[in-house]
Amino acid sequence: MNKPRPPSLPLPTGPMDGVDESTWMDVIQKMDEVYTRLIDDEVELEKKNAELEQSQQFIFSVLTSMSDVLVVCDDSGVIEQANAALCELTGRPEEQLRGTPLYGLLADAQSQELARAAMEKADAPRAGEGIELNLLDRQGQAVSVDANCTPRIGERGRRVGTVWVGRPTAELKRAYHEMRAAHEALKRTQQQLLHSEKMASLGQLVAGVAHELNNPISFVLGNVHALSKYSDRLRTYLAAMHAHEPPAVLDEMRRKLRIEHLLADLPSLIEGTLEGAQRTADIVHGLKRFSAMDSEERKPVNLVDVIERAVHWVQKGLSTPIDVQWAGGAPCTVMGSAGQLQQVMMNLLQNGFDAVGQHAAPRIWVS
């Protein structure tokens, strides 16, 4: 930048009393230096003003683009500055908000009391503290705002005001409730899918389990028929005894009805019947436990027992037997759901059986 030069001063045409020419030249040189310094200071001042204007424009653009509301108050709670988000929320321009108390923007007495306590707190944290306030919107309705109150510190380290930054929580709460409802619906759908998969797996085992149930039930039925015949023989023999038949007749009937063999065979028949009934009850109980909906409770489960039941049931449902190499070994206890673990194991076994079923000598290893 070319600096203007000061106008040249005319030299005196005649001698001056007490002032020679060299002194006059020094005065002119000093004036020129002062004028040059003034020009430099003016250029520097213009540069600082341009930088300050750019900084103000940057701060204004940041405040304008903020989606959160921002309010700057003095130490008495009077608004000194507000951003565009607050003006949009309240429906009032910044010129109208500036110079008014912050409490006029709050919807209820509780919010005013919380804001007053936060601004009057002497030991307020520099990082600020979160407070939930209710602001009045442009329709005069209360809007919940999650606000952060931060002290504004002056040059001497004293608190000269407060900066409030807040975000309306209505949208956040609505989104949270929608997300929670979607999560609950997802959990219900997951439980329904899990139960459907269980029933599908159970359907594949019906034929094998029916065959497995047929053995103990047939055994029980055979024993019951035998017990029915034995009952008829005992009834005939007891009727003869009550009729006081001669001992010879009773001996003949005892031999003919094989009473001694009958009495010796009764304990084994009863024991076998109970064993078959218990086996049937165990099978039915296992099916009910597998097909029932699992609760959220986690219990100690022996994986060895789970795998043995899964191997047994899946093998029973196969039309062609497949060799399974499995040695249980020591118990292996984990916390979980026995029904879910058994379903997982049965699915894995069924996948393995389907994969090797076309081979000449299929075999499955479980470890």
Secondary structure as UniProt FT lines:
FT   TURN            17..18
FT   HELIX           21..65
FT   STRAND          69..74
FT   TURN            75..76
FT   STRAND          78..82
FT   HELIX           84..90
FT   HELIX           94..97
FT   TURN            98..99
FT   HELIX           102..105
FT   HELIX           109..120
FT   TURN            122..123
FT   TURN            126..127
FT   STRAND          129..136
FT   TURN            138..139
FT   STRAND          142..153
FT   TURN            155..156
FT   STRAND          159..168
FT   HELIX           170..204
FT   HELIX           206..242
FT   TURN            243..244
FT   HELIX           247..256
FT   TURN            257..258
FT   HELIX           259..291
FT   STRAND          299..302
FT   HELIX           303..316
FT   STRAND          323..326
FT   STRAND          333..336
FT   HELIX           338..356
FT   TURN            357..358
FT   STRAND          363..366
//
